[in-house]
Amino acid sequence: MLRTLTARLASPSKAAIRSFHKTASLRDQMSRAEVSGKRFWENAGVKDMGDRVAVTLDGRILKTPAGNQLILPKDQKHIALMIAGEWHGQKTLLKSHSLPMTSLVARAIDGFIGNQQGRTETLNRLTKFLDTDSICYQQDFPDSIVKAQKEHWDPILKWVKDEYGLDIKVSQGIAYVQQDDEVKQKLWDIVNDMTDIELSAFERATLTAKSFLIGLAVVKRHLSVEDAWKAAQLEVLDQIDRWGEVEDSHDVDREFIKSQLASARLANLGV
């Protein structure tokens, strides 16, 4: 549950406190919402603050888990509107999985803004995915997998070659393949040039897809959400084609993965 994202708002004004004196205080309402998971606000919106914009609940600025105000540059107002839309769309019970853009931006604010060490540590951790990237370990059996790899993985490798001039090593089978240091450094530099929100989006896409290259293609808007999902779930989809879908398992995973990839792709919208 989003403990602090659901409950941490800026302290209410004296007028707001007086307005609640006949019922429960705002703090008490938020505490109950944190425990019960119930919606405690009426309106979610976006507040203009000169060259910045803030996401608000009932006029009060939403806060991140670390207690930072959820404020964005004005040129990212579209992201603030998406976050406000997520909160507006919550019903009686708060559902943390339906706040993907909120958590993505909160991660950027708490983890990366003004925190070079946090950025560097994240970059180093994600770069390690290159040596275990699923795209780099291809199978030669069965035919259905081989066909799917050519359709969904090979175009990503070609895009990396065409876009960045990098040759990614590929292994046929389970033999370990390690990418050249020059390739790793170039991709490290590419990700390091991302904004804080882009880096948060890349981290999410990479961890969701379990692939550095799919994550990069999502954030750079080379892959659609549908294509990224198919590339990330290639082997699972092959099993489903042969054995069928497990209800309340494969379908739930599909929607969750797509929502995570969609938030990552939308984070770079208009940048």
C-alpha positions as CSV (number, residue, x, y, z in Angstrom):
1,M,0.0,0.0,0.0
2,L,1.2,3.5,-0.7
3,R,1.5,4.4,2.9
4,T,2.8,8.0,2.7
5,L,1.8,8.8,-0.9
6,T,-1.8,8.2,0.1
7,A,-1.7,10.2,3.3
8,R,1.1,12.8,3.2
9,L,-0.3,16.2,2.3
10,A,0.9,19.6,3.2
11,S,-0.2,20.7,6.7
12,P,-3.7,22.1,6.6
13,S,-4.2,25.8,7.2
14,K,-5.9,27.2,10.3
15,A,-9.0,27.8,8.3
16,A,-9.1,24.2,7.2
17,I,-8.6,22.9,10.7
18,R,-11.5,25.1,11.9
19,S,-13.8,23.8,9.2
20,F,-13.3,20.2,10.5
21,H,-13.7,21.0,14.2
22,K,-17.1,19.5,14.4
23,T,-16.0,16.2,12.9
24,A,-12.6,14.6,12.7
25,S,-9.5,16.5,12.0
26,L,-7.8,16.3,8.6
27,R,-4.9,14.5,10.2
28,D,-7.3,11.9,11.7
29,Q,-9.0,11.4,8.3
30,M,-5.6,10.8,6.6
31,S,-4.6,8.4,9.3
32,R,-7.8,6.4,8.9
33,A,-7.3,6.4,5.1
34,E,-3.7,5.1,5.5
35,V,-5.0,2.2,7.6
36,S,-8.2,1.5,5.7
37,G,-7.1,2.3,2.2
38,K,-10.2,4.5,1.7
39,R,-10.4,7.6,-0.4
40,F,-10.1,10.7,1.9
41,W,-10.2,13.5,-0.6
42,E,-12.8,14.9,-2.9
43,N,-10.9,16.7,-5.7
44,A,-7.5,16.1,-7.4
45,G,-6.1,18.9,-9.4
46,V,-3.0,20.7,-10.7
47,K,-2.0,24.1,-9.3
48,D,0.1,26.6,-11.4
49,M,3.0,28.0,-9.4
50,G,4.8,30.3,-11.9
51,D,7.4,28.2,-13.7
52,R,6.2,25.1,-11.8
53,V,3.1,23.1,-11.3
54,A,1.9,21.0,-8.3
55,V,-0.4,18.1,-7.9
56,T,-3.0,18.8,-5.3
57,L,-5.7,16.9,-3.4
58,D,-8.4,19.3,-2.1
59,G,-6.1,22.1,-2.8
60,R,-3.2,20.8,-0.8
61,I,0.0,19.7,-2.4
62,L,0.6,15.9,-2.6
63,K,3.8,14.7,-1.0
64,T,6.1,11.8,-1.9
65,P,7.0,9.0,0.5
66,A,10.1,11.0,1.5
67,G,7.9,14.0,2.3
68,N,8.9,16.1,-0.7
69,Q,6.2,18.1,-2.4
70,L,5.1,16.7,-5.8
71,I,6.0,19.7,-7.9
72,L,7.2,19.6,-11.5
73,P,8.5,22.1,-14.0
74,K,5.8,23.8,-16.0
75,D,6.8,22.1,-19.2
76,Q,5.9,18.8,-17.6
77,K,2.4,19.9,-16.8
78,H,1.1,17.0,-18.9
79,I,2.7,14.6,-16.3
80,A,1.1,16.5,-13.4
81,L,-2.3,16.2,-15.2
82,M,-1.8,12.4,-15.6
83,I,-1.0,12.1,-11.9
84,A,-4.0,14.1,-10.9
85,G,-6.1,11.9,-13.2
86,E,-4.9,8.8,-11.4
87,W,-6.0,10.2,-8.1
88,H,-9.3,11.5,-9.5
89,G,-10.0,8.0,-10.9
90,Q,-9.6,6.3,-7.5
91,K,-13.0,5.0,-6.2
92,T,-14.0,4.2,-2.6
93,L,-10.9,2.1,-1.9
94,L,-7.4,3.3,-2.8
95,K,-5.6,1.0,-5.2
96,S,-1.8,1.6,-5.3
97,H,-1.3,-0.4,-8.5
98,S,-3.5,2.2,-10.3
99,L,-1.1,5.0,-9.5
100,P,1.8,4.1,-11.7
101,M,2.7,7.7,-12.8
102,T,2.5,8.9,-9.3
103,S,5.0,6.4,-8.0
104,L,7.3,6.9,-11.0
105,V,7.5,10.6,-10.5
106,A,7.8,10.2,-6.7
107,R,10.8,7.9,-7.3
108,A,12.4,10.6,-9.5
109,I,11.9,13.3,-6.9
110,D,13.0,11.3,-3.9
111,G,15.8,9.3,-5.5
112,F,17.4,11.4,-8.2
113,I,16.7,15.1,-8.0
114,G,19.8,16.7,-6.5
115,N,21.2,13.2,-5.7
116,Q,24.0,12.4,-8.1
117,Q,25.0,9.4,-6.0
118,G,21.5,8.0,-6.3
119,R,21.6,8.4,-10.0
120,T,25.1,6.8,-10.3
121,E,24.2,3.8,-8.2
122,T,21.0,3.3,-10.2
123,L,22.9,3.5,-13.5
124,N,25.5,1.0,-12.4
125,R,22.9,-1.4,-11.2
126,L,20.8,-1.2,-14.4
127,T,23.9,-1.5,-16.6
128,K,24.5,-4.9,-15.1
129,F,21.4,-6.1,-16.8
130,L,23.2,-5.9,-20.2
131,D,25.1,-9.1,-19.5
132,T,22.0,-11.0,-18.6
133,D,19.6,-9.3,-21.0
134,S,17.0,-11.9,-22.2
135,I,17.3,-10.5,-25.8
136,C,20.9,-11.6,-25.8
137,Y,20.2,-15.2,-25.0
138,Q,18.3,-16.6,-27.9
139,Q,17.1,-20.2,-28.5
140,D,17.2,-22.3,-31.6
141,F,14.2,-24.5,-30.6
142,P,11.3,-24.7,-30.8
143,D,10.4,-23.0,-34.1
144,S,7.7,-20.9,-32.5
145,I,10.3,-19.3,-30.1
146,V,12.8,-18.8,-33.0
147,K,10.1,-17.1,-35.0
148,A,9.1,-14.9,-32.1
149,Q,12.7,-13.9,-31.4
150,K,13.1,-12.7,-35.0
151,E,9.9,-10.8,-34.8
152,H,10.2,-9.1,-31.5
153,W,13.9,-9.2,-30.4
154,D,16.0,-8.8,-33.5
155,P,14.4,-5.5,-34.5
156,I,15.4,-4.1,-31.1
157,L,19.0,-5.2,-31.7
158,K,18.9,-3.6,-35.1
159,W,17.5,-0.4,-33.7
160,V,20.4,-0.2,-31.2
161,K,22.8,-0.7,-34.1
162,D,21.2,1.9,-36.3
163,E,20.5,4.5,-33.6
164,Y,23.7,4.3,-31.6
165,G,26.1,2.3,-33.8
166,L,26.5,-0.4,-31.2
167,D,26.8,-4.1,-31.9
168,I,25.2,-6.2,-29.1
169,K,26.6,-9.7,-28.6
170,V,24.0,-12.5,-28.8
171,S,24.4,-16.1,-27.5
172,Q,22.5,-19.0,-29.0
173,G,21.5,-21.0,-25.9
174,I,22.7,-20.6,-22.3
175,A,26.3,-19.8,-22.9
176,Y,27.3,-16.6,-21.0
177,V,27.8,-13.6,-23.1
178,Q,29.5,-10.4,-21.8
179,Q,29.1,-7.1,-23.6
180,D,32.2,-5.1,-24.5
181,D,33.1,-2.4,-22.0
182,E,32.9,0.2,-24.8
183,V,29.3,-0.8,-25.4
184,K,28.4,-0.6,-21.7
185,Q,30.0,2.8,-21.4
186,K,28.2,4.2,-24.4
187,L,24.8,3.0,-23.1
188,W,25.7,4.2,-19.6
189,D,26.3,7.6,-21.0
190,I,23.1,7.6,-23.0
191,V,21.1,6.8,-19.9
192,N,23.1,9.3,-17.8
193,D,21.9,12.1,-20.2
194,M,18.3,11.4,-19.3
195,T,16.3,13.7,-17.0
196,D,15.5,12.5,-13.6
197,I,12.0,11.5,-14.6
198,E,13.3,9.7,-17.7
199,L,15.8,7.8,-15.5
200,S,12.9,6.8,-13.2
201,A,11.0,5.7,-16.3
202,F,13.9,3.8,-17.6
203,E,14.5,2.0,-14.3
204,R,10.8,1.0,-14.2
205,A,10.8,-0.3,-17.8
206,T,14.0,-2.2,-17.4
207,L,13.0,-3.9,-14.1
208,T,9.5,-4.6,-15.5
209,A,10.8,-6.1,-18.8
210,K,13.9,-7.6,-17.1
211,S,15.8,-6.1,-20.1
212,F,18.0,-3.0,-20.4
213,L,17.5,-2.9,-24.2
214,I,13.7,-3.2,-24.0
215,G,13.7,-0.5,-21.3
216,L,15.8,1.8,-23.4
217,A,13.5,1.3,-26.4
218,V,10.4,2.0,-24.4
219,V,11.7,5.3,-22.8
220,K,13.1,6.4,-26.2
221,R,9.6,5.7,-27.6
222,H,10.9,3.3,-30.2
223,L,8.6,0.5,-28.9
224,S,4.9,0.8,-28.3
225,V,3.6,-0.6,-25.0
226,E,2.1,-3.6,-26.9
227,D,5.3,-4.4,-28.7
228,A,7.4,-3.9,-25.5
229,W,5.1,-6.3,-23.6
230,K,5.3,-8.9,-26.3
231,A,9.1,-8.6,-26.3
232,A,9.3,-8.8,-22.5
233,Q,6.9,-11.8,-22.3
234,L,8.0,-13.7,-25.4
235,E,8.5,-17.0,-23.7
236,V,5.4,-16.7,-21.5
237,L,3.3,-15.9,-24.6
238,D,4.7,-18.9,-26.4
239,Q,3.7,-21.1,-23.5
240,I,0.2,-19.6,-23.4
241,D,-0.2,-20.3,-27.1
242,R,0.7,-24.0,-26.5
243,W,-0.9,-24.7,-23.1
244,G,-3.5,-21.9,-22.7
245,E,-3.8,-19.0,-20.3
246,V,-4.2,-19.4,-16.5
247,E,-7.1,-17.2,-15.4
248,D,-6.4,-14.6,-12.7
249,S,-2.7,-15.1,-13.3
250,H,-1.5,-14.5,-16.8
251,D,-4.2,-11.9,-17.4
252,V,-3.5,-10.0,-14.2
253,D,0.3,-10.1,-15.0
254,R,-0.4,-8.8,-18.5
255,E,-2.4,-5.7,-17.3
256,F,0.1,-4.9,-14.6
257,I,3.1,-5.1,-16.9
258,K,1.4,-3.0,-19.5
259,S,0.5,-0.3,-17.0
260,Q,4.1,-0.2,-15.8
261,L,5.5,0.0,-19.4
262,A,2.8,2.6,-20.3
263,S,3.8,4.9,-17.5
264,A,7.4,4.6,-18.5
265,R,6.7,5.5,-22.1
266,L,4.3,8.4,-21.2
267,A,6.9,9.9,-18.9
268,N,8.9,10.9,-22.0
269,L,5.9,12.3,-23.8
270,G,6.7,15.6,-25.5
271,V,10.3,15.7,-24.2
